[in-house]
Each structure stands twice: as structure tokens, then as C-alpha cells.
């Protein structure tokens, strides 16, 4: 008679452990997502820092423009430059892949 009671307790314990492990898995997924978002911000910062390091004249140009141009106009120009840069970033992969395809046609 002790066996069904033991089996019943073990089955209930198993259910409780499965429920707890599911909750822990969900909490871990949320923490991983938050960590991934934080790291993506860090990655973006590192990419910007690397770009600035490779192209120091950009910073020199911005500083010179800030000295020469009034700050209101400078922000307007920076905003326009950012828009142009984003458009270029969107167009560049398409043009690059087309150029590669054209070159591939001539190599066959």
C-alpha cells in the first residue's frame, strides 16, 4: 500500500518541478533578451567608435564646422547629412550586389 502513495507523491513532485523549470526557462529567456538588447547598444557604440577611429577627419570636420557655423545651422546640416547617409546605407547593398552579379556574368 505504501507504493501508490510514494508513486503519487513522486508524480506530484515531478509536475511541480516541471512547472518550476518552465517558469525558470521563461525568466531566463527574458533575461537573455534584455542582455541581447543591451549588448546591441554596446555593439553599435563600438562600431561607431571604430568608424571614428578609422576616419578621424570626420570628427575634425564636425568640430571645424561647429566653430565656423552657428549651432542651429550645424544641427540642421547634421540632420540632413544623417538622412543622406541612411539613404546611402540602404542603396549601397543593392548596387554592390548588382555590380557583383554583372561581373559574374562576364566571368562565365
C-alpha positions in Angstrom: 0.0 0.0 0.0 2.9 2.4 0.5 3.8 2.1 -3.2 0.8 4.0 -4.6 1.3 6.8 -2.1 5.0 7.1 -3.0 4.2 7.0 -6.7 1.6 9.6 -6.2 4.0 11.9 -4.3 6.7 11.4 -6.9 4.3 12.2 -9.7 3.2 15.4 -8.0 6.8 16.3 -7.3 7.6 15.8 -11.0 4.7 18.1 -12.0 5.9 20.8 -9.6 9.4 20.5 -10.9 8.3 20.7 -14.5 6.2 23.8 -13.7 9.1 25.4 -11.9 11.6 24.6 -14.7 9.2 26.1 -17.2 9.0 29.3 -15.1 12.8 29.4 -14.8 13.1 28.9 -18.6 10.8 31.8 -19.3 12.6 34.1 -16.9 16.0 33.1 -18.5 14.6 33.9 -21.9 13.5 37.3 -20.8 16.9 38.0 -19.2 18.7 36.8 -22.3 16.6 39.1 -24.5 17.3 42.1 -22.2 21.1 41.2 -22.3 21.0 40.9 -26.1 19.3 44.4 -26.4 21.9 45.9 -24.1 24.7 44.3 -26.0 23.3 45.5 -29.3 23.6 49.1 -28.0 27.2 48.4 -27.0 27.9 46.9 -30.4 26.5 49.9 -32.1 28.7 52.2 -29.9 31.8 50.1 -30.7 31.0 50.2 -34.5 30.7 54.0 -34.3 34.0 54.3 -32.3 35.7 52.0 -34.8 34.4 54.1 -37.7 35.6 57.3 -36.0 39.0 55.8 -35.3 39.3 54.8 -39.0 38.1 58.2 -40.2 39.4 60.9 -37.8 38.9 63.6 -40.4 35.1 63.3 -39.9 35.4 64.5 -36.3 37.8 67.2 -37.3 35.3 68.4 -39.9 32.5 68.4 -37.5 34.5 70.4 -34.9 35.6 72.9 -37.6 32.0 73.2 -38.8 30.8 73.8 -35.2 33.3 76.6 -34.8 32.5 78.2 -38.1 28.8 77.7 -38.4 26.2 78.6 -35.8 25.0 75.7 -33.7 21.4 75.9 -35.1 22.6 75.6 -38.6 25.1 72.9 -37.7 22.3 70.7 -36.3 20.3 71.2 -39.4 23.2 70.2 -41.6 24.0 67.2 -39.4 20.4 66.1 -39.6 20.5 66.4 -43.4 23.8 64.5 -43.5 22.4 61.7 -41.4 19.4 61.3 -43.7 21.7 61.2 -46.8 24.0 58.7 -45.0 21.0 56.4 -44.1 19.7 56.6 -47.7 23.2 55.7 -48.9 23.4 52.8 -46.5 20.1 51.5 -47.9 21.1 51.8 -51.5 24.7 50.7 -51.3 24.0 46.9 -50.7 21.7 46.8 -53.7 24.2 48.5 -56.0 27.1 46.4 -54.7 25.2 43.1 -55.3 24.2 44.2 -58.8 27.8 45.0 -59.6 28.9 41.6 -58.4 26.2 39.9 -60.5 27.2 41.9 -63.6 30.9 40.9 -63.0 29.8 37.2 -62.6 28.1 37.3 -65.9 31.3 38.2 -67.7 33.4 35.6 -65.9 31.5 32.6 -67.3 
